[in-house]
Amino acid sequence: MASPFVELEVGSRTVKVTNPDKVLFPDAGHTKRDLVDYYLAVGDGIVRALRERPTQLRRFPDGIAGEQIYQKRVPQKRPEWVEVARVTFPSGRHADELCVTELAQVIWGANLAVIDFHPWPSRRADVDRPDELRIDVDPQPGTDFADAKHVAAVVRETLAEIGYTGWPKTSGNRGIHIAVRIEPRWEFPVVRRCALAFAREIERRAPDLVTTAWWKEERGEKVFIDYNQNARDRTIASAYSVRPRPDATVSAPVTWDELPDVVTEDFTLVTMQDRFAKLGDVQAGIDDVVCDLGVLLEWVEREEAAGEGEAPYPPNFPKMPGEPPRVQPSRAKKTEA
């Protein structure tokens, strides 16, 4: 028996949505059609966030209570208008990832039960040179979203001092993401090193609240600024992505002025549609302000001169030049003993 479906006109495309009444969020009762309608409602925003970026897909075919599929490669069987960006890996393998250029491609993904979209900070024209530096403000156990907002205020002040424009959004969970547009001139290791230098500056300004310690056992009850989100092939949920939480929160772009008063739960699959209809994309100008990474390159030189060098990469990365021993501190002490 054929599955029920609806066909939607999205721009110049016809997109087939199968099993539109399938419940993806059991607690809230939201269906696949609800997810599709949400992405249609915030279309300009989600396309701007994903445009021309290799994008990984987090799918929940059986709803968020079921198994998740973190999918890098788009299916070979797909409409001819679903575009891809090819990325390669140290192993020599490659992946053709979704590359959004129009809203129909997002809706096609939503039909596959893609709840949230995870784009690279670079674009298809040169996937190895990011045009976005990402500041990931991540509360650790013992801290909360209110603490993240305090740290974000320090980030805002610091960015203003160096002439940078940052664009904040809620992560849709516990944290805050701040994007800074840069020229796509430098490869990932350089951009990541700059992100580390910036994170350390925030740590110096708020040492009782902020940590850049990579090892969780060293972080304590502080807010971690995850500089490794700028490493190659690391992604975060895009602006306007729905998150796989029972309440269907959204990674919501906000203005700096409203950030102190918001909470994660303000922005959901339902409420974000009304907000977008009223305000549009509050970060519509994000691609118009490009910042000079040279400022942070000077900070890196300053750190290196002071003997403060690299920090650990994630465990799946090959050993990187200048990286300190990638050994958990407690294990290193046992080895020395």
Disulfide bonds with the S-S distance in Angstrom:
none
